[in-house]
Amino acid sequence: MLDLAGFQLTDDEAELLRRPAVGGVILFSRNYRDPQQLIYLTEQIRSVRPELLLAVDHEGGRVQRFRAGFTRIPAMARLTAYWQQDPAAGLALARDCGWLYASELLAHGLDISFAPILDMDRGISEVIGDRSFGAQAEVVEALAAELMAGMHEAGMATTGKHFPGHGAVAADSHLEMPVDEREYAVIEAEDLRPFARFARPEFALDGEPALMDAVMPAHVVYSRCDSQPAGFSHFWLQQVLRLQLGFDGMIFSDDLSMAGAEIAGGYAERAEAALQAGCDMVLVCNQPQAAREVLDWLEQQGRLQAPRVLQMKARRHPTMDQLQDEPRWQICHGKLQALVD
């Protein structure tokens, strides 16, 4: 999965997207001017290769790439504060929030947002902070379950991140390599709990599946468990996630251009380490030449297919006019704006 430079697809980018090792495109704020431009861009991409997975980080709060013309989504900590005042209303709003922001993205041609955050906020990690539902696993589980149920209801697959939990380290993996020195038993009893719950196929909410369709592991070294970051770790991705937790969904690497990925070497080595550990798709963002290096390596290796991608494709694409005519959108939009303002 790679990114684009601007508001529309260039001829060079279109040619790049035709390469068989490209499986998806992630969009950023630099790719967004207004709703009509975004629809045009996603249509351009699909005219080149309709099967590509179109993604964005659009979880709310500090991490919302598209703003003007979209409902402003509060940080998840604001939803938790709302839930603390009225638990029943808070759970309902979490579900409506997932439905609304997924529906708005689907209306503009996207397939997924990399959400929700399942990390716990321990007051240590600034890069997580209010992106988290909080410090208690049961609260994270309750609100994330509703949010994911709403996303599924809209027709969008879910991605839990950052496995097995990024909240206990101060370092920002965009800039340096965080090291979590806790024992496995402590991680399992705390941060791993939401991932463990939603990885299990039998988990359901009101008769509707509310589990993770995908996972994004952390660029964090859990030094008492493995010497490699989770995204390059056979222990975390195979032994724990696949075997112990029984997860059979998609595994995305986090961005291989982050400092937390440098431990694996050059970009081709990073891609190889992630895929060998168990990732299905690797992300290379903000480094066009590095993305080409990874594509060259993938094509040389003959690694061109990620079968689980199909389960991440959008199941419907409403229009914004249809959404804005719905009382559910109107009520939820108003409640969310009140939490942001």
MIDOFI-676002 format. One record per residue (C-alpha): residue in three letters; x, y, z. Coordinates in pm, whole numbers, plus 50000, padded with zeros to 5 digits. Last residue first. Layout:
! MIDOFI-676002
ALAXYZ
...
This chain:
! MIDOFI-676002
ASP483125223251986
VAL484185186851935
LEU481655170652170
ALA478825192452038
GLN479825183551683
LEU479445146851772
LYS475945151651908
GLY474795171651605
HIS476205146851355
CYS474575118251547
ILE471135134151526
GLN471395143351156
TRP472965110251057
ARG470255090151235
PRO467525112451088
GLU468675102150739
ASP468545128850468
GLN472215137050528
LEU473165101350446
GLN471325099950115
ASP472775133350009
MET476225121350112
THR475905091949874
PRO475965055649984
HIS478805031949884
ARG478274996450007
ARG480234965250111
ALA483594982450116
LYS486594959850053
MET488434945550355
GLN487344909350299
LEU488914910449953
VAL492304919950094
ARG492544885550263
PRO493884870349943
ALA497124890949948
GLN498674883549611
LEU501774896849435
ARG504734880449603
GLY506704868649297
GLN509994875349473
GLN511194898549196
GLU507794915349204
LEU508014921049577
TRP511554934749550
ASP510694959249274
LEU507584970249463
VAL509644975849779
GLU512134997349590
ARG509295016549428
ALA507815024249769
ALA511255035849884
GLN511405059849592
PRO508005074149680
GLN508785079150053
ASN505795095450223
CYS504215061850303
VAL505245025550260
LEU502605001850395
VAL503024964050392
MET500234939150325
ASP499634903850453
CYS501884906450760
GLY503034872950899
ALA506584875451031
GLN508004867750686
LEU505914895950540
ALA507154921350793
ALA510804910650768
GLU510694910650386
ALA509134945150376
ARG511764958550616
GLU514554942250416
ALA513224958250096
TYR513124991750275
GLY516624989850416
GLY517424975150759
ALA515064957251000
ILE515734980851292
GLU514555009951076
ALA510895001251138
GLY510465022351452
ALA511795052251260
MET508695051651043
SER509085045650668
LEU507695010350700
ASP504255024450787
ASP502434999951014
SER502204965150871
PHE498734953250783
ILE497454919550909
MET494164907350759
GLY491874883550943
ASP492244848351081
PHE492774855751453
GLY492794824551670
LEU494104842251980
GLN496834816952062
LEU497634805951708
ARG497234836551488
LEU497824865551725
VAL500164849551979
GLN502354824351796
GLN502064839451449
LEU501974877251479
TRP503594882251819
PHE506204854451811
HIS506894857951439
SER507854894051511
PHE508414920451243
GLY505264940551322
ALA505704934051694
PRO509144950151697
GLN511954924151710
SER513974912752013
ASP511094891752145
CYS509094887052466
ARG511124904652735
SER512024932452491
TYR508554941652375
VAL509934961652082
VAL507394986551945
HIS506484993851583
ALA502954983851672
PRO500844958351487
MET497924967251258
VAL495084942051281
ALA492254933951042
ASP488614922951034
MET488344928951405
LEU485214916651577
ALA481764931351601
PRO479744903451441
GLU476034911151470
GLY473704891651703
ASP473424920251949
LEU477204921051978
ALA479264891251872
PHE482454873651980
GLU482594838051846
PRO485284846351591
ARG487814855551861
ALA490124883651762
PHE487854909151928
ARG488474896352279
ALA492164890352242
PHE492734924752091
PRO490854941152377
ARG492824921052637
LEU496334925352502
ASP496944957652691
GLU496264943753041
ALA496584907153146
GLU498524897252834
ILE500914926652870
VAL501584917353233
ALA502084880553152
TYR504444889552867
GLU506804907653105
ARG507134945053070
GLU510164961352908
ASP508354980952635
VAL510934995852398
PRO510065024352161
MET512245028751852
GLU512405065151741
LEU510575092051541
HIS507345076951407
SER507575051551691
ASP506875079451941
ALA508665071152266
ALA506705071452593
VAL505845034552606
ALA502875018352786
GLY500145028452540
HIS501325009952229
GLY499334977652269
PRO499574942252122
PHE498764952651848
HIS498394989351752
LYS495634989351628
GLY492364971851549
THR491254974351185
THR487564973251095
ALA485694965650772
MET483164990550641
GLY479564984250534
ALA477765010050747
GLU476614983150988
HIS480174970651009
MET481345005151114
GLY478545007051371
ALA479474973151516
MET483074984851528
LEU482125015451734
GLU479964994351965
ALA482734969352033
ALA485244997652074
LEU483095012852350
ALA482754981052554
GLU486274967952496
VAL488015000652579
VAL485905003452895
GLU486704967552999
ALA490404972952931
GLN490645003153161
ALA493065031353076
GLY490995050352823
PHE489165050352490
SER492455058952322
ARG493125087352075
ASP493285108952387
GLY496865098452455
ILE498335076452181
VAL501265097252047
GLU501655112152394
SER502375077852541
ILE502675076852921
GLY499275087253059
ARG498285050653063
ASP496015053052760
MET495085018252642
ASP495605008652280
LEU492554995652093
ILE492495024051838
PRO489665017151595
ALA490415021851312
PHE492505022450994
SER489715037850788
ILE488475015750513
ASP487055013250160
LEU487065049350040
GLY484845061749754
HIS483515094149899
ALA480265079450028
LEU482285051650193
LEU484115077950396
GLU480855093650512
SER479375059550597
ALA482395049750805
TYR482215082650994
LEU478525078551062
TRP478365041551149
GLY481295043351389
CYS479785074251553
ASP476375057751575
ARG477915028351765
ALA479845051151998
LEU476715072352046
ALA474685042152155
LEU477385031452400
GLY477515066452546
ALA473735069052576
ALA473635036952778
PRO476615047152992
ASP475395082453074
GLN477965106153227
GLN480845081353193
TRP479795074552834
TYR480275111252742
ALA483775110452895
THR484495078752696
LEU483315095252376
ARG485665124252449
ALA488525099552498
MET487805086952146
ALA488885120152002
PRO485925137951850
ILE484885132951486
ARG484275164551283
THR481565156051030
PHE482985159850680
GLY482735189150439
ALA485945205050566
ARG487765178150769
PHE489425149550581
ARG492585135450742
GLN491195129451090
VAL493855119251341
ARG494025146551606
GLY490455139451713
GLY488855112651500
GLU489745078551355
HIS490325089050995
ASP493575072550893
VAL492805065350529
ALA492375035650297
LEU491535026349939
LEU491994989249859
LEU492744984149490
GLU490274962149298
PRO489084989649066
ARG492494993648903
VAL493045024148680
SER489445036748682
ARG489395029449055
ILE492175054449116
GLN490475081448911
GLU487175074849090
THR488955079049424
LEU490375112249304
TYR487055125249167
ILE485305116649493
LEU488035135049683
GLN487725165749459
GLN483965166149513
PRO484365164549891
ASP486905192849923
ARG490675197949921
TYR492035164050021
ASN495155145749905
ARG497495166150128
SER495375154650424
PHE496415118750360
LEU495275089850139
ILE496395053450154
VAL496435033549832
GLY496164995849793
GLY497454963149654
VAL500404974049443
ALA502464943049359
PRO500834940349016
ARG502104973948888
ARG499184993248745
LEU499295017149040
LEU502705029448927
GLU501395038248582
ALA498605058448741
GLU501185075448962
ASP503265085548660
ASP500175098948481
THR499275119448787
LEU496305111449011
GLN494625141549162
PHE494745162349478
GLY498385155949564
ALA501405133449606
LEU499985098449636
ASP500425070049885
LEU501445033549896
MET500005000050000
